[in-house]
Structure formats: C-alpha cells, structure tokens
Amino acid sequence: MTVTRDEVLAALRAVPMPGTGGSVVDADVVRAINVEGGRVSFLLEVDPAQGPTLEPTRAAAEAAVAALPGVGGVSALLNAHGPAGKAPPSLKIGRHPTPQGGPAHVPGVKRIIAVASGKGGVGKSTVAANLAVALAREGKRAGLLDADIYGPSQPRMMGVDERPKSPDGKTIMPLTAHGVTLMSIGLMLKEGEAVIWRGPMLQGALQQLMGQVAWGDLDALIVDLPPGTGDVQLTLSQKYAITGALVVSTPQDVALIDARKAVDMCVKTRVPVLGYIENMSSYICPNCGHEAHIFGHGGARAEAERLGVPFLGEVPLDLKVRLAGDAGMPVVAAHPESREAQAFMAIARRLVAAGLV
C-alpha cells in the first residue's frame, strides 16, 4: 500500500497550529510535500518569531504522517521564512574540509556501503544505481550518494534534475527517485559545468554531502565512488564508519589489475571488502540467442576466490541497461523481469540475507 499526498494532508489536518484555532493545513504553513514510495518529506514554513517555539508542532506533524499505513520514513523540517520577497537561503557546495574526529556515523543511516572500482568504464555507477533501486524494491530504505565529484552521473541515470532545496542555508533536502533517497553534486551544477578543484575542496564537498544532507532514516546509503584510490575514497574511509565496499570489475585482466588496487586500498584503510561484482559478464545476441563473452568471463569470480571474499554475482551486458540509464530509469525499474534486472535483484538479496543491509 502506497500513501498518497491527500492522505498526508488529511493526517496533517489533525495537527493543531498554536495560536490559530486550526490545523497546520488551515494555517497554510505546509509546503513542499513530496511522496516517493513510502517516504514522505515536507516543510512547515513559519514566521521567524514563532520558529523556536514550534519544534513540538513539527514533531507532532512528523509523527502524524509516520502513523499512516504505508509510510516507511518521514522528514519534516521547520522553515522560518523572512519578509515577503526575501531571497531564499544560498547554499554552496565546495569548501575546505572542517576538523572532524575519528570515523563518524551519519545520523539516521544504519549502514554505509561504498561501490568502488580501480578504474573507470566498468559500470560502477550503473551498478550503484540499480543496486539502490533493487534494495528499495526489497523493502529497504535505500539512499544513493553520488560521490564522483568530477564526473557525477547519477542525476541522469536516476532521472532527476531539480536543484535540492535548503530551508536554512545549511541543511540540504535530498531528492527521491524510484524509491531511493538521492543526492549528487551534479544537481547543484549547471549542465556541462565542470568542477575544477584541488583535493581539499573535494574533501570538504564530501563532508557536506555526507553531513549536511537530511538523509532521514536509511537502512543503507550506497555511495558511488569515483574511479581510483584518491581523495574522496580516503576521506570517506577515514571520516565515516563504512560498513564495507563492493568492488565492481569487468572480467578482463586490465580491469582486474585495477580492481586489485581498489581492494588494496580497502585493506590499507581497514574497510571490509563485502564482495566482488562482475559487470558486463556475458552478452546474448537478441537475434540468434548465442552467448558471447566479449570481455572474457569469470575473472572477477576467480579473483574473489583467490582473495577469499564473496562473489556476489554476474551482470550481463545488454543494450537495455544503457538505454534505461540514459532515460533516467535504471533497468531494475524499467525492465524488472529482465535477466539484467534479476541479476541486480539477486545481488541485493544476497546482501540482505548476509545481514549487510
């Protein structure tokens, strides 16, 4: 059962607005209701003079919506607006890193799972997007952070282009797509705009994306890492409590050489390797049904066995995966019964069965 916007409004009509004799809906303070699957978010836009006293009202509104059947998570924020015509708070992503103690937990996030590869072009972002959607379809509260600062691709792959809002110039409201809570620096940039930063700015941006986003309650936050073993990977592993990493590789030797570097990075930063995923594992001709191994086959499985880590599954190479991603609907959402989607679902179920999500 999926909750509707009308049901959310009906629940909020039972929440009194202090000093008005009516509800928060009657007082016209409810803004930006967003319903995506079982997750609901909204703002209570109030006068600045009232803001500090209305936290109990915000909590009551959040509880009223959380009690609705079909709601899996609620995020309600107070927005104490200024005089009419005042510009909205400005939020800038990109700064020098701030001091932070040892590995920290992200509020509300139970597990952080990094999706890594030693090189680009192996389909890491495709795996991250489809895995997040697959976990959501398994009933898990899934988030997806696009941490590839230089080359963010998740906005296109997940079909979102709205700039995230900030009620106070500090908190970032994530977007939702296909049942997944999503944030990417690509949502903060103009189309085609390049990020031209040195390492410290990357570190600061990652801290903002991890710590300033109102992620809500998540069973797992999937972090789509950039290729390689650089600043973003190091900051994530040192500053945050990472559950573990999934290593994505195609079967051929060149990709596996770099995948070994990703594994070595995990060992040196004490991030558990949760398993290998072999992407573009095989290709079946749509005309004759012949199965071809364009990039080889079984290399990632053999590497996982050599290292003594789980092999989580093979994902076939097929045109529909690329077309679905380009269209903003991962193949798990676009073609849930396809061989490719079922491969991602099987990987998600293995993670759930192992207690990793």
N, C-alpha and C positions, 0 to 999 in steps of 0.2 A: 504494500500500500504506500503510495507516494503522497505526501502532504501538498496542498495547493496554497497559492497566495491568499485566496479568500479565507481558507481555514486559519492561516496565520493572522490575518486581520481580525477574524472573529475571536480568536484567543486574546488578542491584544485589547479588544473592546471590553474585556473583563478586568483590565489593569487600570486602576484609577490614576488620574493625573492630579497631584496635590494642588489645592487652591482653585480648582476649576469646577468641581462637582461632576465632572465627566471622566471619560477614559482618555488614555493617551491617543487613541484614534480620534475621539471627539475634539481633543485639543490640537489636532493637526501637527503633531510633533514626530510622527513616524515617517521615516524616509528610507529610500534605497533598499526596499525589501528584495532579497534575492533568494530564490529557492532552486536548488540544484540537487536532484535526487532527494536524499534525506537530510541534506544540510541546509540550514537557513541562516541568513545574516540580515541585519537591518541596523539603522541608526535611529536614535532619539535626538532630534535637533531642538535644543532648548536655549533659553536666554542665558547668557553668561552668568548673570547674577544668581540664577537658580542652579546652575550646574553642579556645584559642590554638594547640594542637598538632595540631589535626585539619584544618587547611586542606588538606594533601596528600590526606587521605581525601575531603574534599568534592570536590576537583578530580578525583580518580580516579573517584568516583561520577558526576560530570558527564560525564567522558569515556566511561565505560562505556555510559551511556544514549545519548550522542551518536552512538556507533558503531552503534546499531541501525538497520536499514533502515527508511526512512520517517520518521525524526526530522529535522526541519528546524531545531530550536533547543532548547536546554536551559538552564534556570535552576535552579541548586541553591544553597541558602543554608544556612549553619550557624545554628542557634538554640540558644544556650547558656542553657538554662532555669534558673530558680532552684528553691528548695524547693517541694515539693508544696503546692498551694493558693495560690501566689503569683499575683496578678492579672497578666494579660498586659500588655505594654508599651502605654502610651497614646500614640496618635498623633493630633495635632491639625493639621488643615489650616487655614491662615489665620494670617498673621503679617505683620509689616512686612518689606519687602524687605531682602535682605542684599547687601553690596557684591559686585559681580561685574564682571570685566573685559569687554573687547570681545566680539563675537559668539562664543559658545562652542558646541562640539559636544556633543551628548548621547551619552554612552558607548554604543557598540553600534548607534547609529542612523545609517544611511548618509545618509538624506535626510529633510528635514522639509518637508512641503507643507501650507500653510495653505489652508483653504477659507473665503473671505471674501465678504461682501456689504455694501453700504452701508446696507441696511435689513433689518428682519425680515420674515418671512412669505413669503420667496421659495423656501423649501425647502432652505436651505443645509445644515441638519443631516441631512435626508434624503439629499442628495447625498453628504455626507461619509460617512455610514454605509454606503450602498450602494457607494460607490467603494472603501472599505476592504475590504468583503467581495469585491468584484469583483477587486481586486488579489490577495487571498488565493486566489481561485479560479484566477487566472493563475499560481499557484505562487510568489508573492512573500510575504515575511514582512512582514505589514502590522500596524501599530499604529494606534489611534484614541484621540486625546486630546480630550475634551470640555472646551474652554476657555471655554465660555459659563458663567461662574461664577454669574451671577444667574439664568439660566434653563437649567440642564442638562437635556437631553432624551435623551442617548444611552443611559442605563440602560434606559429604557422601550423605545427603538427597537431596542436590541440584545438585549433580553430578559434582563437581569441585575439582581439586586437584592441580592447578597451584599456585605457590607461587606468591603473589602480588608483583608488581614492585614498585620501588621508584625512581623517576628521580633525587632527590636531597638528599636522605638520611633522609628526614623528611616527605614529602608528600607520602601517601600510595595510590596507584591506586587500587580501588576495582575491583573485577571480576563481570561478569554478567552471569546469567543463567536463562533461561525460562522467559526472560523479566524483571528480578529483579536484581538490583544492590546489590552485596553481599560482606560482609566482616566477617571473623571469625579468631580468633587466631589459630584455627586448621589448617589454611592454612600456618601458619608460623612455624609449628612444624613438626618434622619427625613422620612418622606413629608409633603409640604406645608410643610416648614420653609423659611423664607426666609433668604437671605444678605443681610445689611444691613451693608455695608462701604463705606468710602471707598476711593479709588484706591490708596493704599499697600498696603492689605490684599489687594487684587486682585493687585497685582504680586507680593507675597510668596507668595500661593497659587499663582500660575502658576510661580514658581521652584520651589516644592515639587513640583508636578505634573510638571514637566519634569526636575528634577534628582534627586528622591528616589525616583521610581518605578523599579523594576528592570525596565526595558523589554526587556532581553535584546538579541539581535541582530535588528535590523529592517532590511529594505530601504527601508521608508518609514514615517514616522509622519505620519498625516493629523491635522491639528489643526483641529477645528471651532471657528471663532472666533465670538464674539458679534457681533450686528449693530453697524454703526457703525465709528468710527475712534478709539476711546478707549484707555484704559489698558492693556487686555490686548493689543491689537494693537501698541501702541508698545513695550511690554515685550518681547513676542516678537521683534519685528524688531530691537531694539537689543541684546538679551541673547543671542540664539541665531542660529546660522548657518542661515538659512532658504534652502532650495533655491528656493522660489518660491511664488506664490499662484495659486489658481484662483478666478476671480470668477464667482459664481452670480447670475443675474438672470432674472426673468420677462421676456417680450417687451415689456411696455407701457412707455410713456415715463416714468411716475412711478418705476418700479423702475430703469430705465436711468439716470435722473438721479442716483440714489443709488449705483448701481454705478460711475459715473464718479468719485464721491468715493472709493470703495474703491481704484480704480486710481490716483487722485492720491496717496492715502496710500502706496501701494506705491512710486510714483515718488519721493516725498519721503523715504521710509525706505530706499530702494535695495533693495527686494525685487522680484525679477523677476516679471512677470506671465506665468504659464505658459499662460494661455488663458481664454476665456470658456466658460461652460456655460449654455445656455438651458433653464431648467426650466419645466414646465407649458406646453410649446410648442404642443401641439395636443391635442384631445380627440376620440375616435372613439366615437360612440354605439353602445352594445352591442346595441341593438335593430335599427337600420337601417344601421349602418356609416358614417353620414355623419361626415366630419371637420370639426370646428369649431375656430376659433381664438379661444377665449374671452378670452384676454389679449393678443390680437394674435399675430403670428408673424414671426420673422426679425429682431427688433430687436437681439438680442444678437449675431447673426452680423454684422449691419451695423456694430454698434459695434466688434466685434473687427477687422473690415476697416478701419474708419476709424483705429483705433489701431495697426494693423499687428501685432497679436498673434494667435496661433492661435485658431480657433474649434473647440472640442473636441467639440461635439455638442449635440443636442436631446433632452430627456427629455419624453415625453408626459405629459399629465395623465390619471390613471386612478384609480378608486376603490381598486383592489387595492394601490396604493402606500401609501395612507393606512391601509388595513386591516392590511397586513403590518407597517407600522411600529408601529401601536398594539398589535399582537400580539407584538411583540418579535422579529420575524424580517424583516429587510429584504427587499424584493421580489426582490433578486438571489438570496437564499437560499430564499425561499418559492416563487417562481414563476420559476425560472431561464430558462425558454423563452419567457417573455412578452416582448412588444415593449418594455416599460419596462425589464426586466432586461437585455435585449440592448443597449439604449441605454447603460446604465451599463457593461456589459462592453466596448462599443466605445470608450468614453472611457478606460477602464483600459488597453486595448490600445494606444491612441494614446500614452498616457504612457509605456508600456513601450517601444514602438517608437522613441520620441524619446529614449530613454535617461534619462528623468526619474525612473524608478523602477527 
